[in-house]
Structures are given as structure tokens and as C-alpha cells.
Amino acid sequence: MPSTILVTGGSGLVGQAIKAYTDANALEGETWIFLSSKDGDLRKRDETDAIFDRYKPTHVIHLAAKVGGLFANLKQKVGRFRVLFLRRGDRHRRRTSDRSLFGNGKGESKLTKMNNPTFFLGLVADRPPSRAHRPATSHLYYYTSPSPFVEFYRENTLINDNIMENCRLHNVAKLVSMLSTCIFPDKTTYPIDETMLHDGPPHPSNEGYAYAKRLIDTMNRAYAEEYGCNFTSIIPTNIYGPHDNFSIENGHVIPGLIHKCYKARRDGTPFTIWGTGSPLRQFIYSLDLAELTVWVMREYHSPDPITLSVDEDAEVSIRDVALAVARAMKFDGEVVFDSTKADGQFKKTASNKKLRGLRPDYKFTTMEEGVQRAVDWFLENYESARK
């Protein structure tokens, strides 16, 4: 029976990996359509409706999302704080001069001690506070306007709702949505598995995105129970590979390191990594994830999510990843770990027991081989790569 598979976020890292995989492994009767932002704004219901009316998909792989790495998330959250300085016992507020970075002053709520004002303002304004804005006393306080990641939550929720409801209305045979291990509880035991997704709040740096993504799992089960829909979700660990976003500020770990190392080699400067390098992560090469995602679409039929990850013993430190990038880039300069920058969550080891129960013999691409492929692609496509 002919099938039309619609892939949202089709121009991104995973979308392009799925395209590469299906170009070589498409089944007879399958037509694959890879959407990009040029095809419509999935945050808008009418434009999403128009896409479904145009293509009439029988299957959907939903990858599109508003995303960002740790420092993009922190910058967005901190950048919405309004900071006012005052001395203990002093009724006069000292306000940062760059008001455009902060809110409109409404909703000021709590007085909080700030232990590292130079790092805080440096993160927001890319410069330390001027001498005029430093209170004479060593006790520095600031007001904050509480601002959870409204944009990350709202935009992802709008996208997900539009996709899921259109899948129901168009009788889509299968919807596979992509989640992430970063949406799991911050305080938990390891390894994490699919049953622990809702067991506690996520890491504070990632709340908006995490809660929006968690709702996909909730709604998959709700659509199955109420309408009999075959909706499910995948939970990959950290992804890397060709067609990634290699932005140093807004990208994720490996692509950001690749771009940094490239610039360090080009400019003859140290290769500087944010943080201590001690956090541990599991990384999955994008072509491996593509193959497993297509398998989920074709063969895995349960509303319960499934983790797509390398094995637990393949977990590596950021330091090891950075050194692998340096080797792949043939960088022989100084490698520096900047401990003044935040590390983020130390570890979030994921169990792939469910996957291994279904695909016990699947062989993942090794870290060294995957990083080399990603570096080679970046060098060959430097001018056109997202960065």
C-alpha cells in the first residue's frame, strides 16, 4: 500500500540523516517529504492545516522544535531578568544601564543574593559590570522578574498541538515524535529509563522546553485511549553528525566544539572548552538515530516512548569528546577547559534496555568514527554549514 511520510524539521540534523538513510533504504511505495521552515510556520494552525491538506501524509515523523544548547537557554532566561543593585540598608537602587536586555520592570518579586555578579552580567551583556554599577559593600543583591522559558514552552506546545491534532483529523496511521533526555527529572537515579520521565521537575536551565516535550508523551497516551491513534515518541541521547547547527553559542556540545576547534586551528589560538569537561554524556551518531527512527515508524507500535541510545558503557566525558574533536581536526595547539563557565547537569545516563530487547544486535557507530565523519563534513561544507 502506498504511503506518504512527512518529516517535520526535515532540513535539520536528524531530518537530513533520515533523508540520507531512506534514499538508500526506502521501501517500495514509500514517498518521503522533508519539510523546512520555508514550507510553513508550524506554530500557526492555519499553515499547519495547509501543509497536511497539501501532502495528505499517511505517516509523520515530528522533529521540528524550538531548541537551544545550555548557554542559549541560560542566555534567554537570564536575559529576561531585570537587575537592580542595592546596598544593604540603602533605599536607592542601582540599575544596569543596558535596560534593553531586561524586562519592563513589572512583576519584581524576590530579593536574592548574587555570589558572582561579574559572571552573571558577563553572561547577559557579554561584559562585566562597570565600576559605576558596583555597590561599595561586598553584599550584593538583585531583584529578578521571574520569567520561565515562556518562548520555549509556548512555541513548542503550539507546534506539537498543531501536528498531533492534524494527525488525528487526517487519520495518519503513525506519528513518531522526538523527545530528549534533557527533559527527564534533574534529581533522579541513574540510569534513567522511559518510566521515569514524569518523576520530578527538569533541570532549571531547561524547564520550558522540557515541560512542552513531556506533554507529547501524555498526549500520545490520551490520543490512543480516546481516539485509537497510533502515536508514539522516541527519546534519543545527545545527537551529532552532518547538517548539525555548528553555532558556538546556540548549538549543542559536539558541533559547538567542532566549530571552536576549527577557529582555534585557523587562528592559532587555544581550543577553549566551556566548563570543566567532567560531565558525562551518551552521544548517538545521526545516521544511527535515523535508521532506528525509521524502524520505530515501521515496527514499534506502542504509545509508550522508547529510548534510542548507545549502551551505558559508551558514556563519555565532555573532556574526552573535546580531545576526540581535536584529533579529528588535527589540532595540535593548547586545549583549555574554562571552569568559570557552567557545566550544566553532570550526568543523565540513559538505559536502552527496551531498545536492546527489540534490537539486541544493533551496532552503533563509535565515537571516534562519528566525530571524524562530522568534522570531515563540517570542513567540506564550511561555507554553507549552519553556524
N, C-alpha and C positions, 0 to 999 in steps of 0.2 A: 504494500500500500504506500503510495507517495506520501512524503512528509516534508514539511517546511519548518526548519529550525531557525528561530530568531534569537540572535545573541545580542543582548544589550551591552553597552560598553565594549563593542566589538573592535574598536581601534586601539584598545589598551593592551597592557602586558598579557593578561590571560586570554583576552579575545583573539589577539593575533597568534597566540600559541595554539588555541583551538583551531584557528584557520589553517595554520601550518599542518596540524595533525590531521584534520579532516580532508584537506587537499590530497593527502596521501592515503587516507583510510576511510573515505566516505562510502557508505553503503548504497546499493542501487536504489534509486527512488528518493534519495535524500537531497534536498535543496537547502543550502546554508546561507543565511543572510546575516551580515555583521553590521550592526548599527553604530553610528558615531553621533556626536552631538549635532552634526550637520543635518541629521535626519529628523530632529525634533527635540524639544525640551521635555524630558520625561517627568519633570516636576509639574507640568501642566496637563491637566486631564484631557483637554480637547486635542492637544498634539499627540498624546499617547494613544487616544482613541483612533486618531487618523492613521497612525502607524499600524495598528492592528487591523484596521479596515483595509489598508493597502496591501499588506502582506499575507493576512489570514494564516498566521502560524498554527501548526499543529503541536509544536513543542517550543519551549522558551528556556534559554539559559540566561539568567539575570545576573549580570556582573556590574552594571552601572551603579555608581555611588559617588557621594562626595567624600573624599578621603584625604588624608594627610599624615605625614610622619609625626613623631613625638614633638619635634620643635615647631612644626606647623601648628599642631594642636595647642601647644603651650603659648605660642605667639598669638594665636587667635583668642585664647581665653584671657591671657594676661593683657593683651592689647585692648580689652574691653573694660579693664579696671580704670577707675578714676582715682588717682593717687594724690592724697593731700598729706603734707608733712606737718607735724606739730611737736613742740617740746612739752614734756610732762609739766602740767600746771599752766601751760600757756594757752590763752584763748585764741591766739592768732594762728591761722592755718597758713602753711607754706604750700603752694600749689605748683606742680610742674608746669613749665612754660609751654610745653608742647601739648596743648589741650586737644588737638585733633586726634591724638592717639587714644583718648579716653572717652568715656560716656558723657552724657549731657548733665550729669550731676544728680539725677533723680534716683531715689531709692538707696541712698547711702545707708549702710546698715550697721556694720560692726567695726570696732576698733581692734586692730590686730598688730602684734609686734612683728617687725620685719628684721630678721637677723642679717640679711645680706642685701642691703639696698643697692649697692653698685651692680651686683649681678642682676637684680630684679629689673632695674631701669635699663641696664645694658641690653637685656633680652628684649625689652619693649622698644626702646628707642635707638638701639644699636650704638649707644654711647653712655658713658657713666654720667650721673647727675652732676651738674655744675656746682662749684663751690657755693654759689649763692643759694642753692637749694638744699644745702646740708645743715640741719639744725646743729646748734652748738653742743647740745647734750648728746651723750652716747646712746640714750634711749630713744630710738626712732620708731615712730608709729605711722600707720597709714589707714585711711578709710578705704573700703572697697565697695563697689556696687556689685552685688552678686550677679554673675552672668554665666550660667551654664552654657554649654556649646549649643546655643539656640540654632545656629545655622546648620551645624552638623546633624542635629536631631530632626529639625523641620524638613530640610531638603531631602534627607534620606527617607524619612517617613512618607513624604509626598510621592517620591519615586516608587517606593515599594508598594504603596497602596494602589497607585495607578496601574502598575504592572500586574499585581495579583488580581485585582478586580477585572481587568481586561481579559486575563487568562480564564477567569470563571465565565465571563459573558461570552467569550468566543469558543468555549468548550475545548480549551487547549488540553491535549492528552497528558502532558507532563511539563511541570515547571520546576527548574532547578535554580535555586538562588544561592549566592555565595555569601557566607558569613566570614568570621575571622576569629582566631584565638584571642585577639586583643579584647574581645567583648566578654570574656569569662570573668568571674569574680577576681578582684585583686587579692583578697585574703582567702586562700584556699589551700588544699593539699595537692600534692603532685604525685603522679601525673594527672592532669585534668582529662576528663572524658565527656562525651556528649550529654550524659545525665546531669552534669554539674553546671550547666550553662546559666541557670537562674538562681544559683545558691547564695548569691550575695552581690553587693554593688561592684561595678567595674573599677578599674584604676581611675583616679580623679582626672587624669590628663585626657581621658577618652570617653567621658560619660555620654555626651550627646550622640556620638556615632554608635556606641555600644548599645544603648537602650533602643535606638531605632532598629538596629540589626537584630537584637534579641526578639523584637516583635515579629520578625519574619517567622521564627520558629513557632511562636504562639499562634500566628495566623495560619501557618501550614496545617496545624492540627485542627484549628477551627474550621477551615475550608473543607478539610477531609470529613469532619464529623457532620457539618451542616449541609454541604453540597456534594460530597463524594469526590472532591477534586484530588488529583494525584500531584500534590505539591510537596517538595522536599528541599533540603538545603545541605550544602557542603561546608565544611569548616577546614580550610587549608591553614597550614602554618605559614611562616614568612615566605613570600614568593619572590623569585628573582629570575632574570633572563632577558632575552632580546625584547625590544619595544617597551622597555620599562620607562618610568619617569626618572631621569637621572639628575633631577634638581637637587642641589645640596641642601637647600632649606626645606623644600616641600616633599621630597621623595623619601623612600624608605631606606633601610640600612645599606644593603649591598649596592644598589645603584648610586646612592649618595657617596659611598666610599669609592666606587669606581671613578666617578667624576672628580672627586677630590684628589685621588691619586694621579689621575691624568693631568690635572692642573699643576700638581706638585712636580711631576716629571717634566712638564713643559717649561715651568718657570724656575726650576732648580731650587725649590723651597721644600721645607719639611712636609711630610704627609701627616697632617694633624687630624686625629680622630676625636670626636666629641665624647667625653666620658672616660671612664677608667678602662673600658674594654672587658670588664669582668662579667656583664650579663650574659646569660646563656639563651640560645635560640635554636629552634629547628628550622631549617630552610629547605624549601622544595623548589626544584627547577621547574620553570613554567611549562615546558613541554611534557614533563611528567604529570603535572596537575591537569593539563589539557586532556591527556589520554584518560586519566581517571575520571574527570568531569564528564566526558562523553560516555564512558562506561556507566556512570551513575544515571545519566539520562536514559540509556538504553536498558539497563539491567537492574538498577536498585529502585525498588518501589515501596517506600515507606515514608510517612511524614516525618519520622524521626531523623534528625541530622546525622551525618556521617563525617568523621574527621579524616581528611586526606593529608597525610603527613608521613615524613620519613620516620624511621624507628627511633625509639628513645635514645639508643646508644649512638645515634648520629647527631645528637645535640652538640653544638659547638659554641665557644665564646666569641664575642664580638672581636676580641683581640685576634683570635685565630682566623676569623673571616678577613679582617683587615690585612693580615700578613699574607693570606691567600690572594687577595686582590693585588697587593704589592708584587708578589711573584708573577702573577698573570700579566701585570702591566710592565714587568721587567724594570721595576723601580728599585734603584739601589741607594736612594738617599735616606735621610733620617726619618724614622717613624715616631711620632709623638702622640701620647694619649693625654688629652686636656681634661684633667679631673675637676676643673671648675664648672664644666657643663654637666647637666643632669644625665644620669644613666637610664632613667625610666625603670620599668618593672624589671626586677633582677632575673626572674625566670618564669616561664609558663609552659613547662614541659607537657606535651600532649600525648595521650595514648592513642595509638592507631589499632588497638585490639580488634575493633569491629571491622575495619578495613582488612586486616590480616586474616580474619576469619573467613572473609569472602574472596580475597586475593592474596593467598599465602605466599605465592611465588613471585609477586611483582618485584622487579628490580629497579630501584631508584638510581638516578644519575648521581655520581659522587660530587661532593662539594668542590673539589679541585677541578673536575671536568666541567661542572656547570659554571663556575666562576670564570674559567678560561673562555668558555663559549660566550658568556655575557660580555667580558672585556673585549674579545675579538669583534663582537657585533658592534659595540659602542665605538671602537676605533674605526671600523669600516663605515659607520653611519653617523659620525660625529656631527656633521653639519645639519642633518635632519632629525637627529635624536631629540626627544623632549628633554629639556634641561633648563 
